[in-house]
Amino acid sequence: MKPQLILLGAPGSGKGTQAARLVSELSYNHISTGDLLRSEIKSESELGKKVQGIMNAGKLVDDNTVLELLNANCDLTANAYIFDGFPRNYEQANLLDTEVMKDAKSSAVYFDIDLDKLAARLTNRRTCSGCGEIYNLLSKAPAKEGVCDLCGESLAQRKDDNEETVKTRLQVFKDTIDPVLAYYEESGRLARIDASLAPDVVFAALRDLTEA
């Protein structure tokens, strides 16, 4: 059985791109807590109604409810999963181990990248309004300014990719990630990958990790 993977990294570090390849090429299942919440609400299950009630009250879904959601949707004895977006802090990492992972083999992968370089990457990111292709004005600019090479539709900057919002998001990440990394490092389950390298090189490192 391949290890369960916990992807850790700042917004824009490439986790989403690599998760998609792990799903398509290595048969992983991608677990997004946001997607699970929406799916559970749509199913109108008892858990979904509970989640809906919390959200309707304007509250954040608490950690124990997220863990309940994960256990209801994950079979770690039969499938390999990518956990993306949870845990976000030390307490959540500990709860994920004790309440969900238990005896399952798992590895945490940190997408390590200089945050100043990442800020430049994010503020220069552009997304196609048609096919969703992602460009970067610094490293992967379109042939024609503002136009997608693939489908010809216009490119746009995400609202949360403006300079002020990016700085805030990265500062929040910086303030919470070190205890999480220390948690996984202490148990010998932390792998660090240079996320500034080419996507194919990053994926090769991930593939090696799943085969170790």
Residue pairs with C-beta under 8 A, 6 or more apart in sequence:
1 80
1 105
2 26
2 28
2 80
2 210
2 211
3 80
3 105
3 106
3 107
3 209
3 210
4 76
4 80
4 81
4 83
4 101
4 104
4 105
4 106
4 107
5 22
5 28
5 80
5 81
5 82
5 83
5 106
5 107
5 108
5 109
5 206
5 209
5 210
6 83
6 87
6 93
6 96
6 106
6 107
6 108
6 109
6 184
7 15
7 18
7 19
7 82
7 83
7 84
7 108
7 109
7 111
8 108
8 109
8 110
8 111
8 177
8 180
8 181
8 184
9 15
9 110
9 111
9 112
9 113
9 195
10 111
10 113
10 115
10 118
10 169
10 170
10 173
10 174
10 177
11 122
11 166
11 169
11 170
11 173
12 118
12 121
12 122
12 125
13 111
13 113
13 118
13 195
14 111
14 113
14 195
14 199
14 202
15 84
15 111
16 84
17 199
18 111
18 199
18 202
18 203
18 206
19 28
19 30
19 82
19 84
20 30
21 203
21 206
22 28
22 30
22 82
22 206
22 210
23 29
23 30
23 82
25 203
25 207
26 80
26 207
26 210
27 80
28 80
28 81
28 82
29 74
29 79
29 80
29 81
29 82
30 81
30 82
30 84
31 70
31 73
31 74
31 81
31 82
31 83
31 84
32 84
32 85
33 66
33 69
33 70
33 85
33 86
34 85
36 69
36 70
36 73
37 51
37 55
37 61
37 69
39 73
40 47
40 48
40 51
40 69
40 72
40 73
41 48
41 49
41 51
41 52
41 55
42 48
47 65
47 68
47 69
47 72
50 65
51 61
51 65
51 69
54 60
54 61
54 62
54 65
55 61
63 91
63 92
63 95
64 95
66 86
67 95
67 96
67 99
67 100
70 86
70 96
70 100
71 99
71 100
74 81
74 100
76 100
76 101
76 102
76 104
77 104
80 210
83 96
86 92
86 96
87 93
87 95
87 96
87 180
88 176
88 180
89 176
89 179
89 180
90 179
90 180
90 182
90 183
93 180
93 183
93 184
94 183
97 106
106 189
107 189
107 190
107 191
107 209
108 180
108 181
108 184
108 189
108 190
108 191
109 190
109 191
109 192
109 193
109 206
109 209
110 177
110 181
110 190
110 191
110 192
110 193
111 193
111 195
111 202
112 192
112 193
112 194
112 195
113 194
113 195
113 196
114 196
115 170
115 173
115 174
117 196
118 170
119 163
119 166
119 167
119 170
120 138
121 136
121 138
121 139
122 161
122 166
123 161
123 162
123 163
123 166
124 136
124 137
124 138
125 134
125 135
125 136
125 157
125 158
125 161
126 134
126 135
126 136
126 137
126 142
126 146
126 155
126 156
126 157
127 133
127 134
127 135
127 155
127 156
127 157
127 158
128 134
128 135
128 148
128 150
128 151
128 153
128 154
128 155
129 153
129 154
129 155
129 156
130 148
130 151
130 152
130 153
130 154
131 148
131 150
131 151
131 153
133 148
133 149
133 150
133 151
134 140
135 141
135 142
135 148
135 155
142 148
142 149
142 155
143 149
146 154
146 155
147 153
147 154
147 155
148 154
148 155
159 165
160 166
160 169
181 190
184 190
191 205
191 209
193 202
193 205
193 206
194 202
195 202
